[in-house]
Amino acid sequence: MGEKTNEIPHLPALLDKLDPTGNGLDGLVITADALHTLPQQAHAITSRGGHYLFTVKANAKTLRSQIASANWAPNQPQYRTSEKAHGRTSTWEVTTLNAPARIDFPASRQILRIQRGRAEHHTRQDTGEIVYAITSLPPETADAAALAGLLRGHWGIENRLHWVRDTAYNEDASQVRAGHGAHVMASLRNLAISILRLAGHTNITAALRHYGRDPQRATKLTGL
């Protein structure tokens, strides 16, 4: 089993922590990495009264094929956006359809086709990709713009965390590979970043230098 598959059984326990009073997840939309795009994860969310929004990648091969082969051609994107930053222009086009009856996925109501493009101003290189997603949110509750906002929020958090782990901890150069070592180290890095952010630090690299100069500072920060 791959390292990330260890995350799958923990989702229901995490959902229970989001519902300490036992009143359900009414009004909450749960987004997660594509490895959680599984029927049991969708059921764990909807059975507690919540909604899911999952991207669909190669780990859900049949589901992705079903969504990709849907009747997208006659439909124009219902939502478009573009932004310029860091020397590039990023574009999003989102098309939604009602989930076809042939898609056997718990409580699915809509499927999404997201076309993402990026134009590099300096190199004049254009790149793009198509991403598919599925959600239990009905069209009358969440249109293409709302769903795009949820996805961009999820990916923004994910990219921000991965970027910090790579730049501040040089994670990609790590030689820890044996057993569950890489997974454990990633979890420890996430924990350290969360502690620093809760302490008010916005520059993680600078914070690491600050605490690295005096280990007693880190001891006081964690309350050990």
GULO-229703 format. One record per residue: x, y, z of N, C-alpha, C in turn; residue in three letters. Coordinates in steps of 0.02 Angstrom, whole numbers, plus 50000, padded with zeros to 5 digits. Example, Ala and Ser with C-alpha at 12.3 -4.5 7.8 and 13.67 -1.06 7.14 Angstrom:
<atoms>
506604971650390506154977550390506604983550390ala
506424988850354506844994750357506455000250394ser
</atoms>
This chain:
<atoms>
500424994150000500005000050000500445006250000met
500235011449962500615017649961500535021350026gly
500975026250036500975029950099500315033650110glu
500055036750055499465040850064498835036850078lys
498835030350060498235026350073498095025750147thr
498595027250189498485027050261498005032450284asn
497895037650243497445043050261496715040950256glu
496565036050213495875034650196495455032550256ile
495685028050300495255026050356495145031550408pro
495545036850405495495042050457494965047350443his
494695047450381494195052550365493575052250410leu
493265046450420492675046250463492815048850534pro
493405047150561493575049550628493645057150628ala
493935059850574493995067150569493315070450564leu
492855067250527492175069950521491825070150588leu
491945065050629491645064950696491895070850739asp
492525072750729492805078450766492485085050743lys
492265085150680491915091150655491205091450681leu
490975086050711490285085550735490285083150808asp
490575087050854490635084750923489965084250959pro
489455087950936488805087850970488345082450944thr
488545079250888488125074050860487535076750819gly
487555083050801487015086050762487105085450687asn
487625082050666487735081150595488165086650565gly
488285085950500488715090650463488295095150418leu
487685096350437487225100350397487535107150380asp
487555108850315487825115250294488565115150279gly
488905109550292489615109150280489765105650214leu
490245108150178490485105050116491195102650128val
491305096150119491955093150132492325092350065ile
492915095250060493355093950004493955089950029thr
494245086049985494805081750006495235080149945ala
495835077549958496265075349904495915069949862asp
496135069249800495805064649753495835057449777ala
496305055649820496335048749844495725046949885leu
495345052049909494735050749947494115050249903his
494205050549837493625050049792493425042749787thr
493095040449840492875033549847492155033449873leu
491765028449854491065028149877491005028249953pro
491455024749989491385024550061491515031350093gln
491955035450062492085042050089491495046750076gln
491205046150016490605050050001490035048350049ala
489945041850061489415039650107489555042150178his
490185042050199490355044350267490155051650276ala
490215055550223490045062650227489285063750223ile
488965060850173488245062050163487825058850218thr
488055053250245487675050050299487675054350362ser
488145058950367488175063550424487835070250409arg
487535070750349487165076750332487565081950294gly
488195080350277488605085150242488605084050166gly
488975088150131489065087450059489805086650043his
489945083449987490635082549966490745085949898tyr
491375087649886491605089949820492285086749810leu
492325081849765492935078049754493195079049683phe
493845079949675494135079449609494205072049592thr
494175070449528494175063449506494785062349462val
495245058349486495865057149450495945049649435lys
496565047649419496685040849394496535035449445ala
496545037149510496405031949560495675029649557asn
495245033949528494535032049517494425031549441ala
494755026649411494795026149338494115025649305lys
493685021149330493025020249300492605026549306thr
492595029549365492205035649376492465041249330leu
493115041949326493395047249283493205046149211arg
493225039949188493025038349119492295040049107ser
491865038549155491155040049148491035047549143gln
491385051349184491295058649183491585061649119ile
492185059249100492505061949040492085060648977ala
491715055148976491315053348917490615056348918ser
490465060448966489805063748970489735068548910ala
489135070948900488985075048841489185082348853asn
489835083548854490095090248868490055094848807trp
490135092148748490235096148688489715101648676ala
489065100248684488575105548670488535111048723pro
488885110148777488795114648834489395119548840asn
489225125848845489735131048855489885131648930gln
490505133548947490675134649018490205139749049pro
489965138249110489525142849145489915147949187gln
490565146649194490975151149235491665151749204tyr
491905157849198492575159249173492905164449218arg
493555163649227493925168649265494655168449243thr
495005173949251495725174149237496045179049285ser
496675177949299497045182449343497775182549323glu
498075188449332498785189349317499175190049382lys
499705186049388500125186349448500765182549435ala
501315184949464501955181449461502175180149389his
502035184949344502275184249276501895179249234gly
501285177649253500885172949214500145174749219arg
499775172449170499045173249171498725166349177thr
498325165449228497985159049240497245159849223ser
496975154849188496265155049169495905148749193thr
495275149649208494845144149229494195144449188trp
493975138749163493315138149133492975131949163glu
492385132949191492045127549227491365126149194val
491255119849178490615117649150490325112349197thr
489685112949211489355108149255488785104749218thr
488655098449236488085094649211487775091049270leu
487125089649263486815085149311487135078349306asn
487265075149363487595068649362487145063549327ala
487405060349274486995055349238486825049449284pro
486255046349270486025040749311486505034849308ala
486895034249253487355028549246487955029149293arg
488065035049322488615035849369488395033449438ile
488675027949459488485024949523488965027349577asp
488815033249603489225036149656488755039349706phe
488835037949771488345039949822488145047349819pro
487485048449812487185055149818487465060149768ala
487745057849712488035062649664487475066549630ser
487585073049624487085077449593487365081149532arg
488005082949535488305086549479489005083749463gln
489195084249399489875082849379490165089249349ile
490825090049354491145096149332491715094649284leu
491815099149237492385099049192492745105749199arg
493355105649224493725111749236494315112049188ile
494325117149146494885118149100495325123649130gln
495935121849146496405126549176496965127949127arg
497125134349118497665136249073498135141049107gly
498755141149083499245145749110499705148149054arg
499755154749049500185157848998500755161349034ala
501365159249020501965162349048502155168349006glu
502185174249038502305180349000503015180648971his
503505178349010504205178948989504395173748936his
504185167648946504365162348899503865161448843thr
503285164648851502745164148801502515156848791arg
502565152948844502345146048842501655145348872gln
501225141748838500545140548863500465133248883asp
500185132148940500035125348963499315124948986thr
499045118848988498365118149010498205110949030gly
497665110049064497445103349084496695103449095glu
496395097549092495685096749107495635092449170ile
495245094949218495135091449281494385090149288val
494215084249313493515082449324493375082149399tyr
492745083349416492545083149487491825080749492ala
491635078849552490955076549566490745079149634ile
490095080749640489855083549703489145081249718thr
488985081349782488295079949804487875086349807ser
488185092049795487815098349797487375098949735leu
486735100449744486285101249686486395108049652pro
486195108649588486305114949551485975120949583pro
485395119949615485045125549645485405128149708glu
485855124149735486235126049794486925128849776thr
487235125849726487925127949707487985127849631ala
488065133849602488175134249530488915133549514asp
489095134449451489785133449429490265138149465ala
490065144449475490495149249509490625147249581ala
490105144949615490185142949685490635136849691ala
490545132049646490955125949647491675127549630leu
491775132149583492465134149566492805137349626ala
492435141349663492715144549723492925139449775gly
492515134249784492685128949832493315125149810leu
493355123549746493935119849721494565124049725leu
494515130349706495105134749708495335135749780arg
494865136049826495055136649896495425130549921gly
495175124649902495515118449922496205117949892his
496255119149827496905118549794497385123949818trp
497115129849836497555135149861497875133149927gly
497485130049972497755127750036498265122250025ile
498095117549980498545112049967499205114449937glu
499165118849887499775121449855500195125549903asn
499855129449945500215133549993500615129250042arg
500295123850066500635119450114501215115850081leu
501095113150020501625109549986502205114149968his
502055120349949502575125149932503015126649992trp
502695127650050503075129050111503495123050130val
503225117050126503605111150143504215110350098arg
504145112150035504705111449989505225116949999asp
504995123250007505475128750012505785129350081thr
505385128350134505655129150202506015122950226ala
505775117050206506055110750231506435106850176tyr
506425109550114506755106050058506525098850054asn
505865097850059505575091150065505745086750004glu
505755089649944505875085649885506565082349885asp
507035085249923507705082549926507795077449982ala
507265076250021507305071750077507475064650054ser
507925061350091508135054550075507745049350117gln
507255051650155506865047050196506365043450150val
506455037050141506035033250095505765026750125arg
506145023850171505975017150196505335017150237ala
504945011750230504345010850270503875016650267gly
503645018850326503185024450330503545030950346his
504205030850339504605036650358504405043050324gly
504295042850258504125048850221503445051650244ala
502975047150257502315049250280502355052450350his
502745049450394502835052050462503165058950459val
503685059650418504035066050414503575071450385met
503175069750335502705074650308502205076850361ala
501965072150401501495073850455501825078450507ser
502455077050523502805081250572502915088250544leu
503075088750479503155095350449502495099150450arg
501945095750433501295098950435501135101450505asn
501285097350555501165099250625501575105450643leu
502205105450625502635111150641502385117550608ala
502185117050545501925122950509501285125450542ile
500845120950562500225122950595500355126450660ser
500835123850700501005127050764501275134150752ile
501705134850703501995141450688501455146350664leu
501005144050623500465148550599500005150450657arg
499845145750700499425147350757499765152350804leu
500425152250803500805157050844500855163850810ala
500575164550750500565170950717501095172050665gly
501495166950649502025167750601501755166950530his
501935171550487501725171250417502305169150371thr
502915170350394503515168250356503815162250392asn
503675156250366503885150150400504645149450399ile
504965151350345505695150850341506025155150394thr
505785161350401506065165750452505925163150522ala
505335160150532505165157450597505615151550615ala
505775147350566506215141750579506915144150599leu
507155149350566507805152150585507785154950656arg
507235158250673507155161250739507185155950794his
506805150550786506785145350837507405140850834tyr
507695140250775508295136150769508895139150805gly
508895145750814509455148950849509435147750924arg
508845146050950508785144851022508245139651033asp
508425133351044507925128051053507435129351110pro
507635133451159507175134951214506565138751190gln
506645142551137506065146151109505535141251084arg
505775135951051505305130951025504965127251082ala
505345125951135505055122551194504495126651224thr
504605133251230504095137651257503485138051211lys
503625137951145503075138551097502605132651101leu
502885126651109502465120551111502215118851181thr
502455122551231502235121251299502525115151330gly
503085112551302503395106551330503825108251390leu
</atoms>
